[in-house]
Amino acid sequence: MAVPKSKKSKSRRGMRRAHDRLAMNTYIEDANSGELRRPHHIDLKSGEYRGRQVLEPRDDI
């Protein structure tokens, strides 16, 4: 079994964990409606995806 020979410092532990954080969600402004939406997702306000009507438009959102 692998056992560390010496204790890792708090600095090195922090450097190793530097990439473990959660990334913030990305939002883009929709070109047609101006609403914020996730990239590669359906615009729920207009119901469109890549210029095609996929869902019925919703007014309650």
N, C-alpha and C positions, 0 to 999 in steps of 0.2 A: 504494500500500500504506500502511496506517495505521501510523504510527510515533509512540510517545509523545514529547511535547516535553520532558518532564523525568522523572527517576526517581521512582517511587512509593516512599514511605517504608515501612519495615517495619511501622509501625503501620497504614497504609492497606492494605497487602497483607494483614495479619492480619484487618482488618475485612472485607475482601472474601471471605476464605476462611472466615469464621466459620460459614457455613452449609454448608460442604462436609463436615462430619463425618458419620460413620455414626450413624444413630439406633439406640438400644438396642431389642432385641426386646421387644414387649409381651406379657405373659402375664396371664391372668385365672384366677380360681378357678372351676372348673366347679360349677354349682349342685347337680347331682345327685351326682357322685362326690367332689367336693372336690379333685380333681387340678388342677394347673396346666396350662393349654393356651393355644394362640394363639387370638385372637378370630377368629370365622368359620371355624374349622377343626374337624375331627372329633375328638371325645374318643377317643383310641385305647384307653384303659382299658375304657370301656363300649361303644365302637363307636357312640355316638349323636351325632346332629347335629340341633339344634333340636327335641329331643324325639322324633325318629324313629330307629329302629334302622337303621343304614346298613351297618355291618360286624359280623362276629361278634366278641363280646367276647374280649379277649386277656388272659391271666393273666401272661405272661412280661414285660410292660412294667412 
